[in-house]
C-alpha cells in the first residue's frame, strides 16, 4: 500500500527528502567502491547482508559482516569495497536525540575501556532486527519526516539501553561520548584552517605545551599524527571524488605541483595519485 497524501508530506517543512534522511538503505553489488564520509557526523552501519572491506585510520583494514552493527569514528573518512552483494542501513547524525532519562552519555564515560578502536562492533540482536525492519518499511515508503526519524533514532537508544550492558554501550559509543566535548569540537573546527600543531594550538588560544597535553588526553593520539591522518584522508577523498585534473587539484590540496602530490601519495599510500584515481574510477 502506498502512502496517502504524499504531496502533502513533501510540502511539509519537516520533510527531509532521501538526500537529507538520517537513515539510508544501501543495496550494492559485489566489487562496488564505497566512501563513508562521516567527518563531523556520528555514523553507524547496520549490516543486513553480505560483507564489506573498509580502510580507516592508520591504514587499518576491517571487514563489516552481516548480522553486526558498527560505530564509526566521526574524525575519519572510510573507503572500501563490497565483497559480494550487500545490504545495509547507515544512520548518520550531528547530535544524538536520546529521550531515555537513564541513558546518559556522561554517566557512561567512566565505563569506556582504556583501549578503543576507530570501528566498534556489536551483534544485531532479534530486537534490533525488528526495529530495522520497521525502519526499512518507512524508508521504502519515503516517510522522511524529521520528527519520525528523531523518534526512531531515540528508539534505537532505548533498545541499546535495554539489551546491552553499560560496558558494551560505553565502548560502542565511545566516539559519541568523547565527542560531546568543547575542546574536541573546537579542535575539529580549527583544524580545517591550519597545517601545523603550532598553528592549531594558536588557533585554540593555547600554548603549544598546554594544547599537546589536552589533545593527548581527549584524542589519545599525538596531535602531529592526528593532523597527518586528517590530511591523508582529505587527499584520498578528493582524488576519489573530484573531477578536476591533477594539475588543478594539486594546489587546491596545498601542493606546489601534481608531481609533489604524486610523491606524497607514493609515500603514504604506496601508489601514485593517478593510480589511486584509476583504482576508484
C-alpha positions as CSV (number, residue, x, y, z in Angstrom):
1,X,0.0,0.0,0.0
2,X,1.4,3.4,-1.0
3,X,1.5,6.3,1.5
4,X,-1.6,8.6,1.3
5,X,-1.4,12.3,0.6
6,X,2.3,12.0,-0.4
7,X,2.4,15.6,-1.9
8,X,1.3,17.0,1.5
9,X,4.1,15.1,3.2
10,X,6.7,16.5,0.7
11,X,5.4,20.1,1.1
12,X,5.9,19.9,4.9
13,X,8.9,21.9,6.2
14,X,9.9,18.9,8.3
15,X,10.1,16.5,5.3
16,X,13.8,15.7,4.8
17,X,13.9,14.0,1.4
18,X,16.1,11.0,0.6
19,X,19.3,13.0,0.4
20,X,18.9,14.6,3.9
21,X,17.5,11.5,5.6
22,X,19.3,10.4,8.7
23,X,18.7,6.7,7.8
24,X,19.7,5.4,4.4
25,X,19.3,1.9,2.9
26,X,22.2,0.8,0.6
27,X,21.9,-2.2,-1.7
28,X,25.1,-2.6,-3.6
29,X,26.6,-5.2,-6.0
30,X,29.9,-7.0,-5.5
31,X,33.1,-5.1,-6.1
32,X,31.5,-1.7,-5.7
33,X,33.7,1.0,-4.4
34,X,32.3,2.9,-1.4
35,X,33.1,6.1,0.6
36,X,31.6,6.7,4.0
37,X,32.4,10.4,4.7
38,X,31.5,10.6,8.4
39,X,33.8,13.5,9.3
40,X,31.8,15.8,11.6
41,X,29.0,13.3,11.9
42,X,28.4,10.2,14.0
43,X,27.8,7.2,11.8
44,X,26.5,3.7,12.5
45,X,26.4,0.9,10.0
46,X,23.9,-2.0,10.3
47,X,25.0,-4.8,8.0
48,X,21.9,-6.8,6.9
49,X,23.5,-8.8,4.1
50,X,27.0,-9.6,2.7
51,X,30.4,-8.2,3.6
52,X,32.3,-5.0,3.1
53,X,36.0,-4.4,3.5
54,X,36.9,-0.8,4.5
55,X,40.0,1.1,5.4
56,X,40.1,3.5,8.3
57,X,42.6,5.4,10.5
58,X,46.2,4.3,10.4
59,X,45.6,2.3,7.2
60,X,43.8,-0.4,9.2
61,X,41.5,-2.7,7.2
62,X,38.3,-4.0,8.7
63,X,35.5,-6.3,7.5
64,X,31.9,-5.4,8.2
65,X,29.8,-8.6,8.1
66,X,26.1,-9.3,8.0
67,X,24.4,-9.7,11.4
68,X,26.5,-7.0,13.1
69,X,26.3,-3.2,13.7
70,X,29.3,-0.9,13.7
71,X,30.0,2.5,15.1
72,X,32.4,4.7,13.1
73,X,34.7,7.5,14.3
74,X,33.4,10.9,13.3
75,X,37.0,12.1,12.7
76,X,37.6,9.9,9.7
77,X,36.5,9.2,6.1
78,X,36.2,5.5,5.3
79,X,36.8,3.9,1.9
80,X,36.4,0.3,0.8
81,X,34.8,-2.2,-1.4
82,X,31.9,-4.7,-1.2
83,X,33.0,-8.3,-1.3
84,X,29.6,-9.6,-2.5
85,X,26.1,-8.3,-2.9
86,X,25.4,-6.3,0.2
87,X,22.5,-4.6,2.0
88,X,23.0,-2.2,4.9
89,X,21.3,0.7,6.8
90,X,23.5,3.6,7.7
91,X,22.5,6.1,10.4
92,X,24.3,9.5,10.5
93,X,23.6,12.5,12.7
94,X,25.3,15.5,14.1
95,X,23.7,15.4,17.6
96,X,22.1,12.5,19.3
97,X,18.4,12.5,20.2
98,X,18.2,10.5,23.5
99,X,14.9,10.6,25.3
100,X,15.7,7.8,27.8
101,X,16.5,9.5,31.1
102,X,18.6,6.5,32.2
103,X,20.8,6.5,29.1
104,X,23.3,9.2,29.9
105,X,26.4,9.7,27.8
106,X,28.1,11.5,30.7
107,X,27.4,8.6,33.1
108,X,28.7,6.1,30.5
109,X,32.1,7.9,30.3
110,X,33.5,6.0,33.3
111,X,32.9,2.7,31.6
112,X,35.0,3.5,28.5
113,X,37.8,0.9,28.3
114,X,41.5,2.1,28.0
115,X,41.7,0.6,24.5
116,X,39.2,1.6,21.9
117,X,39.1,1.4,18.1
118,X,38.1,3.6,15.2
119,X,35.4,0.9,14.4
120,X,33.5,-0.8,17.2
121,X,31.1,-3.8,16.7
122,X,28.1,-5.3,18.4
123,X,25.7,-8.1,17.2
124,X,22.3,-7.2,15.7
125,X,20.0,-8.8,18.3
126,X,16.5,-10.0,17.2
127,X,15.0,-6.9,18.9
128,X,17.3,-4.7,16.8
129,X,16.3,-6.7,13.6
130,X,12.7,-6.0,14.3
131,X,13.5,-2.3,14.7
132,X,15.5,-2.2,11.4
133,X,12.7,-3.9,9.5
134,X,10.4,-1.1,10.7
135,X,12.9,1.4,9.5
136,X,13.2,-0.2,6.1
137,X,9.4,0.0,5.8
138,X,9.4,3.7,6.5
139,X,12.3,4.3,4.0
140,X,10.7,2.2,1.3
141,X,7.5,4.3,1.6
142,X,9.6,7.6,1.5
143,X,8.4,8.6,5.0
144,X,11.3,11.0,5.6
145,X,9.7,13.1,8.3
146,X,12.3,14.7,10.6
147,X,10.1,14.1,13.7
148,X,9.7,10.4,12.8
149,X,13.4,10.0,12.3
150,X,14.2,11.7,15.6
151,X,11.8,9.3,17.3
152,X,13.3,6.3,15.6
153,X,16.8,7.4,16.5
154,X,15.7,7.8,20.1
155,X,14.0,4.3,20.0
156,X,17.4,2.8,19.0
157,X,19.0,4.3,22.1
158,X,16.2,2.8,24.2
159,X,16.9,-0.6,22.7
160,X,20.7,-0.2,23.3
161,X,20.0,0.7,26.9
162,X,17.7,-2.3,27.3
163,X,19.7,-5.1,25.7
164,X,23.4,-4.2,26.1
165,X,25.5,-3.7,29.2
166,X,26.9,-0.3,30.2
167,X,30.4,-1.5,29.4
168,X,29.2,-2.6,25.9
169,X,27.5,0.7,25.3
170,X,30.4,2.7,26.5
171,X,32.8,1.0,24.1
172,X,30.4,1.1,21.2
173,X,29.6,4.8,21.7
174,X,33.0,6.0,22.9
175,X,33.4,8.3,19.9
176,X,30.0,9.9,20.6
177,X,30.6,10.1,24.4
178,X,34.0,11.8,23.9
179,X,32.9,13.9,21.0
180,X,30.4,16.0,23.1
181,X,33.4,17.9,24.5
182,X,34.0,21.6,23.8
183,X,37.8,21.1,23.4
184,X,37.3,18.4,20.8
185,X,34.7,20.3,18.9
186,X,37.0,23.4,18.8
187,X,40.0,21.3,17.6
188,X,37.9,19.7,14.7
189,X,36.7,23.1,13.6
190,X,40.1,24.9,13.7
191,X,42.0,22.0,12.1
192,X,40.4,22.9,8.8
193,X,42.2,26.2,8.8
194,X,45.8,25.1,9.8
195,X,48.7,22.9,8.7
196,X,50.9,22.5,11.8
197,X,50.4,21.7,15.5
198,X,51.8,25.1,16.5
199,X,49.2,26.8,14.2
200,X,46.4,24.7,15.7
201,X,47.4,25.5,19.3
202,X,47.5,29.2,18.4
203,X,44.0,29.0,16.8
204,X,42.7,27.4,20.0
205,X,44.3,30.2,22.1
206,X,46.7,27.9,24.0
207,X,50.4,27.5,24.4
208,X,51.7,24.5,22.4
209,X,52.6,22.7,25.6
210,X,49.1,23.1,27.1
211,X,47.5,22.2,23.8
212,X,49.5,19.0,23.4
213,X,48.6,17.9,27.0
214,X,44.9,18.5,26.4
215,X,45.0,16.9,23.0
216,X,46.6,13.7,24.2
217,X,44.0,13.4,27.0
218,X,41.0,13.7,24.7
219,X,42.1,12.2,21.4
220,X,44.5,9.5,22.7
221,X,47.0,10.3,19.9
222,X,49.7,12.8,19.3
223,X,48.4,15.9,17.5
224,X,51.0,15.7,14.7
225,X,49.9,12.2,13.9
226,X,46.2,13.2,14.0
227,X,46.8,16.1,11.6
228,X,48.7,13.8,9.3
229,X,45.8,11.3,9.3
230,X,43.3,14.2,8.6
231,X,45.3,15.4,5.6
232,X,45.8,11.9,4.2
233,X,42.1,11.2,4.3
234,X,41.3,14.6,2.7
235,X,43.8,13.9,-0.1
236,X,42.5,10.4,-0.8
237,X,38.9,11.5,-0.7
238,X,39.4,14.4,-3.1
239,X,41.3,12.1,-5.5
240,X,38.4,9.7,-5.5
241,X,35.6,12.4,-5.7
242,X,37.0,15.3,-7.7
243,X,36.7,15.5,-11.4
244,X,39.4,18.2,-11.7
245,X,42.7,17.3,-13.4
246,X,45.7,16.6,-11.1
247,X,47.3,19.9,-12.1
248,X,44.3,21.8,-10.9
249,X,43.6,19.6,-7.9
250,X,47.2,19.7,-6.5
251,X,47.2,23.4,-5.4
252,X,43.7,23.0,-4.0
253,X,45.2,20.4,-1.7
254,X,48.2,22.5,-0.7
255,X,50.8,21.0,-3.1
256,X,53.1,23.0,-5.3
257,X,52.6,20.7,-8.3
258,X,51.0,17.5,-9.4
259,X,54.4,15.9,-9.1
260,X,54.6,16.8,-5.4
261,X,51.1,15.4,-4.9
262,X,52.1,12.2,-6.6
263,X,55.2,11.9,-4.4
264,X,53.1,12.4,-1.3
265,X,50.8,9.6,-2.5
266,X,53.7,7.2,-3.1
267,X,54.9,7.9,0.4
268,X,51.7,7.4,2.3
269,X,49.5,5.2,0.0
270,X,52.2,3.3,-1.9
271,X,50.5,4.4,-5.1
272,X,50.8,7.5,-7.4
273,X,47.9,9.9,-7.4
274,X,46.9,8.7,-10.9
275,X,46.9,5.1,-9.6
276,X,44.6,6.0,-6.7
277,X,42.2,7.8,-9.0
278,X,42.2,4.9,-11.5
279,X,41.6,2.3,-8.8
280,X,38.5,4.0,-7.7
281,X,37.1,5.0,-11.1
